[in-house]
Amino acid sequence: MYIDARGIIAAVEIAIYVPVLLIGGLLSFRHGFGRQAGWIFLVILSIVRIIGGITHILSENDPTNKTERTIYGIMESAGLSPLMTATLGFLHTVTQYSLEDNALITRGLRIVGLVGTVGLALAISGGVSTGNATTQSTLHNATTQRHVGVILFVVMFVGVVGLTLLCWQSRYLILRHRRQLLNGITATLPFLAVRVLYSVLSAFAPPLVIVNGLQVLSAPGDEGLGKFSSVSSEWAIYLVMSVLMEYIAVVIYVVVGIVTPLGRDAPDYGKAEGSSEPYMMSGYR
């Protein structure tokens, strides 16, 4: 079985995300499986990357298999969503028992989450359409969906940054161990920014065209935005801006999840240190 550089990267992703899958499951058990907790999305991201890696390798050995190509395209397009949604869930955890009455933050979390959901739907739809496209018009419509989807991911990232800043403005109200989680979120933002930027550049790379039933780049894959295309032979940019940036963010979250005892934010800790108003916790949510 022959695989190129991107195939080797896919194999490495499979290897490095298996431990994340296991640790993510343990962290979900420890901190909560709920969507708003965020940890379950590390599990989902791991599954997405493992499936994406497997189908990538298989599609390299059988380029005519539309099913494998479609699954890989969906995993590649939608993979950013679990990481962003995990970050949003962690922000919700940060605000627990302290900033839940802040209407701006609460509504912001809901709106940003909705934007991310729509972006994910468009990314999946665009990935399916791209994989099954047999005409140029279908391919064009799929590309448009991907463009809109990635723009919504940018909006989601901007919303995450804004919500993080709002949390920092009220950090004195946040419970002690949840401040550690906020530190972790803040540390990932530069890496997430590069990862989102890569998604934008990749989505707006020269479009594919149908040639003899196969999808090929309409422009050289080693020039300009063509370097960011998912079918470009230029793999170094993809490795650094996409795979590495994403994995660094994941590792930060995993480490923070392991070392931060969120359950020790005592019930009588109060809304803030020094606050005279008690706020009793009701357990994990």
N, C-alpha and C positions, 0 to 999 in steps of 0.2 A: 504494500500500500504506500503510494507516494503522496506526501503532503508538502505544500510550500511553506513559506515563512508564516503566513497567516494561519495555516493549519497547525503549525507548531505552537503558535500563540494560543490557539483554541485548545490544544491538548494541555498546555500549561494551566489555562483557566479552569479546565475540568479538575485538575489536580489541586489547585489552590482553593477552589470554592467548596470542595467536599468537606474540609475541616470547618469552613465558615458555616456550612449547612448544619453540621452537628452542634457547633458552639451556639449558633443562632437559635437552634431548638432548645438548648439548655437555658439560654438567656430569656427566651420567651416563657419557659416554665418558671423561671425565677422572678421575672418582672411583670409577667402578664402576657396572655396571648391576644388580647384585644387589639383591634385595628388602631385605636388611639394610642396604644402603648408604643407602637412602632417596631418592636423587636421582631415580630413575625415577618416583617417585610425584608429583613436580612435573610430569612429562610427562603422567602419567595425569590429574592434576587439571586441567591445561590442556585436555586432550581433553574431559573431562567438562564443563568450563565452555563450551567452544566449541560442543559438541553441544547442551548445555542452552540456550545463547543462541539458536542457530538454530531449535530446535524451539519455543522460547518465542515467537519472532517469528511463526513459521508458524502456531502454534496460536491466536494472537491474530486472525489473518485467517481462520481456519477453526475456530471453537470446537467444531464437531461432530466434528472429526477426533480419534478416541480414541487413535490410534497416536501422533500428535504430542504430545497431552496426557500420555499415559502416559510417553513417553520424557522429556519435560521434567520430569514429577513425579519420576521416578527420579533424574535428574541433580541435581535440587534437593535431594532427600532424602539421596542418597548422596555428595554433593559434599564433605561435611566429612571423610569417611573418608580419602581420599588425603592430605589435609593432615595429619591426625593420624598416619596411618601413616608419612608422610615424617618427621615429628618423632620418632617412635619409632625409625625407621631411623637418623636422625642421632645419637640417643642411643646406639645400638649402635656407631656409628662412633666416638663419643667414648670408649667403654669399650675399644676395640680395643687390644690389646697392653699393657694396664695393669690394667683392672678385670674382665677376663674370668673370673678365678677367684673373683670376689665372687658367691657363690651367691644372695644376696638380689637383687642387680641383675640377674643373668642370668635367674633365675626370674621376676623382675618383668617383664622385657622380654617373656618368652614369654607370661605370663598376660595382660598388658595387650594384647598383640597378638591373643591369642585372643578377648578381650572385644570388641576392635574388629572382628574378623572376623564375630562373631555379630551385632554391631550393624549392620554393613554388610548382612548377609544379610536382616535384618529390615527395614532401610530400603528395600532393593530390592523385597522382597516386598510391603511396604506400599505402595510407589509403584506397582507393577504392579496390585495389587488396587484401589487408589484410581482409577487411570485407567480400569479396566475395570468399575468398580462400576455396576450398574444398579438395585440394591436398597439400602434403608437398612441392612439387616443386613450386607451385604457391605462397605458403606462403614464401618460401625462396626468390623468386624473389621480392616479395613485401618488404621483410626485407632489401634486398640489396638497393632498391630504397630509403627506409627511411634512410639508412646509408649514402648514397651519399647526400641526401637532407639535413640532419642535418650537415654534414661536410661543405656544402655550406653555411649554416646559420652561422657556426663558422667563415668561411672566411668573410662573410658579417659583422659580429660583429667586427672582427679585422679591416676591412676596415672602419667601423664607428668610431672606436677608433682612427685610423690613421688620418681620416679626421677631427675629433674633435681636435686633437693635432695641425694639420695644421692651423685650425681656431684660436687656441689660440696663435700660433706664430705670426699671423697677426691681433690680437685682436684690436690693435690701429686703424685699418682701418674700423672695423665693426661699424655700426651705434649703437647708445647708447642702445636702447631698444632691439635690436637684440643681444647685449651682454648678456642681462638678459636671453634670450632664450638659449644662449650658456651655461650659468651657469646651467640652468635647465637640459640641455642635459648631461652635465658633471656629475651632481648629480645622474643621473639615471644609469650611466655606471656600477657601482659596482653591482647594482641589476640586470641589464641586463646580466652581466657576470655570476651570479649565475643561472639565468633563462636559459641561453644558455647551461651552464654546465649540468643542469638537463636534458635538451633535449638530449644532447649527451649520458649521462649515461642511460637514458630511452631507447634511440634507440638501444644501444648496450647491453641492458639487455638480459638475456637468451632468446633465440627465442621461439616462440610458436610452438606447435605441434598439429596436428589434432587427437583427440581421440573421437571416437563415434560421429563424426560430429561436435564436439565442439573444440574451440581453447583453449588450456591450456598451462601453463608454462612447459617448458622442464626441469626446475630445481626449487627447492623450492623458493617461492616468498619472503621469509623472510631472505634470505642469499645472501651475496655479491651483485652483480649488480641486482639480482632478486628483491631487494627492490625498484628499480627504475622502474620496469615494470608497465605499465598502468593497469594490472590486479592483481597486488600484493595487499595483504591485509594491507601492511605497508603504511598507509596513511599520517603519520606525515611528512615524508620527502617530499612527494608530496605537502602537504599543505604549507610547509615553502619555499622550493626551487623553486617551480613552481608558485602556486597560489599567495602566499604572495609577492614574489619578483616582479612578473609581476604587481600586483595591486599597489604596492608602486611606481613603475615607472610610471604607468598610472596616479596616483594621483599627482605626481610631475608635469607631463605635464599639467594636468588639472589646477592645481594651477597657474603654470607659464602662461598658456594661459589666465586665468582670470585676473591676476594682471598686465600683461605686455601689454601696449598699443602700439603694433607694428605699428599701423597707425599714431602714433605721431612722427615717424622718419621723420622730416620735409623735404619737397622737396629740400630746399636749405641747408640741413645739410652738404652736401658735401660728398666726398668719405671718409673723415676722419676728425676728429676734428683738426683744425689747417691747413688743406690742402688748398692750394690756387686754386686747380682745382675743379670747381663746377661739381656736378653730379646730374642732375635733375631726380627725380623719375617720373615714368609714371603711378603710382597707383599700386593696388594689382595685383598680378599675381597668 
